[in-house]
Amino acid sequence: MKKTILLFAAATCFSTAMIAQSNQTIKLNKGAQYQVENKIESSSNTEVQGQSMESKINITTNYLVNVKDQKGSNYNLTNTVTHLLTSISMMGQDINFDSDKKEDLDGEMGSAVKDYLNVPKNVVMDNTGKIVSTDDTDAASSAVANQLNLAATGFGAQLTFLALPKNPKVGDKWTESTNDNGIKRTNNYTIKSIDGNIVTVAFEGTADTDSKMENMGMEMTTKTSGKFSGEDKVDKKTGVVQSNTSTGEASGTVSAMGQDFPITTKITSTTTVKSL
């Protein structure tokens, strides 16, 4: 199971780097609610003790995002992880987890994430889409939840909103560089098209990961470099994402138990947001 957690962490760590954000402006209405579904499909190749080990990891995470209030330039949100579904295939074995199943929640992976499931988290996000704070006090207690970046990404907030220029037009470009939670990334954005109230934003960028975590008494260090690209369809008036697709590739090493494990990963992410 240690190898399973190691590979799971390596795959999900880069996936979070594909979340797009900007320094522009969003405009939300108090009382608005959004149902968010994010699907990540990854395939990895890891060298373990001289052998090549292939794995596939699929993760579906559902969120409920509520706009509770606005104070100045900040929005007070209540965000909830409502469902987590994962499937891992490696070494001829299939490992599945469904947070709706009690027997899965009582298992090892369930114990790593159950404190985040169906528990509303207070999140403060400013009008540029930046997470100002969360009320989560257990961000470092769960290796898997930490690698999923649940708290750092505002429990779905950064999947739900993409700030746009005040008066967007085709050809507008902007760049953002961030260094957060051991992930350095640069996003380059271009407005590709505008159809009525829907703005299509293409993006591409690079991501470098250098993060450490501890699981079951074992410290793991992940160092990868990669590229990603994709596009968002965004509501021009609010900055609410309608859909997102992105792909990425990364390579590097996962270090654990005094050994370095070379890894290459390919990831596809899709997100859909529905207004309730």
C-alpha positions in Angstrom: 0.0 0.0 0.0 3.0 2.3 0.5 3.8 2.1 -3.2 0.2 2.9 -4.0 0.2 6.0 -1.8 3.5 7.0 -3.3 2.3 6.8 -6.9 -1.0 8.4 -6.0 0.8 11.4 -4.5 3.1 11.8 -7.4 0.3 11.8 -10.0 -2.0 14.2 -8.1 0.8 16.6 -7.2 1.3 17.7 -10.8 -2.4 17.6 -11.5 -3.0 20.5 -9.2 -0.6 22.6 -11.2 -3.1 22.7 -14.1 -5.6 24.8 -12.1 -5.8 28.2 -13.9 -6.2 31.5 -12.2 -5.5 35.2 -13.1 -5.0 38.7 -11.6 -8.2 40.1 -13.3 -11.7 40.4 -11.7 -14.6 38.2 -10.8 -18.1 39.4 -9.8 -20.3 37.0 -7.8 -23.8 37.2 -6.4 -24.5 36.6 -2.8 -26.5 33.3 -2.4 -25.2 31.8 -5.6 -24.4 28.0 -5.5 -22.3 26.0 -7.9 -21.9 22.2 -8.3 -18.4 21.4 -9.5 -17.1 18.1 -10.9 -13.4 17.6 -11.6 -12.1 14.5 -13.4 -8.4 13.7 -13.5 -7.0 10.8 -15.6 -3.3 10.1 -15.3 -0.9 7.5 -16.6 2.5 7.1 -15.1 5.7 5.1 -15.6 7.9 4.6 -12.6 11.2 2.9 -12.3 11.2 0.8 -9.1 14.2 -1.4 -8.3 15.2 -1.6 -11.9 11.8 -2.5 -13.2 9.4 -0.3 -15.1 6.0 -0.1 -13.4 3.0 1.4 -15.2 0.0 2.7 -13.4 -3.2 4.5 -14.2 -5.0 6.7 -11.6 -8.4 8.3 -12.2 -9.8 10.7 -9.7 -13.3 12.3 -9.7 -13.9 15.0 -7.1 -17.3 16.8 -6.6 -17.7 20.1 -4.7 -20.5 22.3 -3.6 -19.5 26.0 -3.6 -21.7 28.6 -1.9 -21.3 32.4 -2.1 -22.3 33.4 1.4 -21.4 37.1 1.5 -19.1 39.9 0.1 -17.0 42.2 2.2 -15.1 44.8 0.3 -13.1 43.0 -2.4 -13.4 39.6 -0.6 -16.0 36.9 -1.0 -16.9 34.6 1.9 -17.6 31.1 0.5 -18.7 27.8 2.1 -17.1 25.0 0.1 -17.8 21.3 0.5 -16.1 18.2 -0.9 -19.2 16.0 -1.5 -17.8 13.0 -3.2 -14.4 11.4 -4.0 -14.0 8.5 -6.5 -10.7 7.0 -7.4 -9.4 4.0 -9.3 -5.8 2.9 -9.4 -4.5 0.2 -11.7 -0.9 -1.1 -11.3 1.1 -4.3 -11.1 -1.9 -6.2 -12.4 -4.1 -5.0 -9.5 -7.0 -2.7 -9.3 -7.6 -0.5 -6.3 -10.9 1.4 -6.0 -12.2 4.0 -3.6 -15.7 5.4 -3.4 -16.4 7.9 -0.6 -20.1 6.9 -0.7 -19.2 3.4 0.5 -18.8 3.0 4.3 -16.4 0.1 3.9 -14.1 2.3 1.8 -14.2 5.1 4.3 -13.2 2.7 7.0 -10.1 1.7 5.0 -6.6 3.3 4.7 -7.4 5.8 2.0 -10.8 6.7 3.6 -9.0 7.6 6.9 -6.8 10.0 4.9 -9.7 12.0 3.4 -12.9 11.4 5.5 -12.3 14.6 7.6 -12.7 16.6 4.4 -15.9 14.9 3.1 -19.3 16.6 3.5 -17.8 19.1 5.9 -18.4 22.7 4.8 -15.2 24.8 4.9 -15.2 28.5 5.1 -13.1 30.0 2.4 -12.3 33.7 1.7 -11.4 34.5 -1.9 -10.7 38.0 -3.2 -12.1 39.4 -6.5 -9.0 38.3 -8.4 -9.7 34.6 -7.6 -6.9 34.4 -5.0 -7.6 32.3 -1.9 -7.1 34.6 1.1 -7.8 32.0 3.8 -9.6 28.8 4.8 -10.7 27.6 8.2 -9.1 24.2 7.7 -6.8 23.3 10.6 -5.9 19.8 9.4 -4.2 20.6 6.0 -1.0 18.8 7.0 -2.6 15.8 8.7 -3.6 13.8 5.6 -1.0 12.9 3.0 -3.5 12.1 0.3 -5.7 15.1 1.1 -2.7 17.4 1.2 -1.5 16.1 -2.2 -5.0 16.7 -3.6 -4.4 20.3 -2.6 -7.9 20.6 -1.2 -7.2 23.4 1.3 -4.7 25.3 -0.9 -7.1 25.5 -3.8 -10.0 26.6 -1.7 -12.0 23.3 -1.8 -13.0 23.8 -5.4 -13.0 27.6 -5.6 -10.0 27.8 -8.0 -11.7 25.3 -10.3 -14.9 27.3 -10.3 -13.8 30.8 -11.1 -11.4 32.5 -13.6 -11.1 36.2 -13.4 -11.2 38.0 -16.7 -10.2 41.5 -17.9 -12.9 44.1 -17.2 -13.8 44.5 -20.9 -12.5 41.3 -22.5 -11.8 41.1 -26.2 -10.4 38.5 -28.5 -6.6 38.6 -28.4 -6.2 39.8 -24.8 -3.2 38.2 -23.1 -2.0 38.0 -19.6 0.5 36.0 -17.6 0.6 34.8 -14.0 3.4 33.2 -12.1 2.9 31.6 -8.7 4.9 29.7 -6.1 2.6 27.9 -3.7 2.7 24.7 -1.7 5.9 23.6 -3.4 4.6 24.2 -6.9 6.1 26.9 -9.1 3.9 27.6 -12.2 3.6 30.1 -15.0 0.3 30.4 -16.8 0.0 32.3 -20.1 -3.6 33.2 -21.1 -5.1 34.3 -24.4 -8.7 35.1 -25.1 -9.5 32.9 -28.1 -13.1 33.8 -28.8 -16.2 35.4 -27.4 -19.7 34.0 -28.2 -22.4 36.0 -26.5 -21.7 35.8 -22.8 -19.1 32.9 -23.0 -15.4 33.7 -23.3 -13.1 31.0 -24.4 -9.6 31.4 -22.8 -6.7 29.3 -24.0 -3.8 28.8 -21.6 -0.4 27.1 -21.6 2.4 27.0 -19.1 5.1 25.2 -17.1 5.0 23.7 -13.6 7.9 22.7 -11.4 7.2 20.7 -8.2 9.4 20.3 -5.2 7.3 19.0 -2.3 7.7 16.8 0.8 5.2 14.9 2.7 5.1 12.2 5.4 2.8 9.1 5.2 2.9 6.1 7.6 6.2 7.3 9.0 7.7 7.5 5.5 8.9 10.8 4.1 8.5 11.3 0.4 9.9 14.0 -1.8 8.5 14.7 -5.3 10.5 16.7 -7.8 9.0 17.1 -11.3 9.0 19.5 -14.2 6.3 19.7 -16.8 4.2 21.6 -19.3 0.4 21.9 -19.5 -2.2 23.5 -21.8 -5.9 23.8 -22.2 -8.9 26.1 -22.3 -11.6 27.5 -20.1 -15.1 28.6 -21.1 -16.0 31.4 -18.7 -19.1 33.5 -18.1 -18.1 37.1 -19.1 -20.2 38.8 -16.5 -19.2 36.8 -13.4 -16.0 34.9 -14.1 -17.7 31.6 -13.4 -16.1 28.7 -15.3 -18.6 26.7 -17.4 -16.0 24.1 -18.4 -12.3 23.4 -18.4 -10.1 21.0 -20.2 -6.4 20.6 -19.8 -3.6 18.2 -20.5 -0.1 18.0 -19.1 3.1 16.0 -19.1 5.8 15.9 -16.3 8.9 14.0 -15.5 11.1 13.8 -12.4 11.7 11.7 -9.3 9.9 10.5 -6.2 12.3 9.9 -3.3 11.4 7.6 -0.5 13.1 5.0 1.7 16.5 6.3 0.7 15.8 5.6 -3.0 15.0 7.8 -6.0 12.2 6.5 -8.3 12.2 8.2 -11.8 8.7 9.0 -12.9 7.0 10.3 -16.0 3.3 11.3 -16.0 0.6 12.3 -18.5 -2.5 13.9 -17.2 -5.9 15.0 -18.6 -8.2 17.1 -16.4 -11.8 18.1 -17.2 -14.1 20.3 -15.0 -17.7 21.2 -15.3 -19.5 23.8 -13.3 -23.3 24.0 -12.9 -25.2 26.8 -11.3 -27.9 25.6 -8.8 
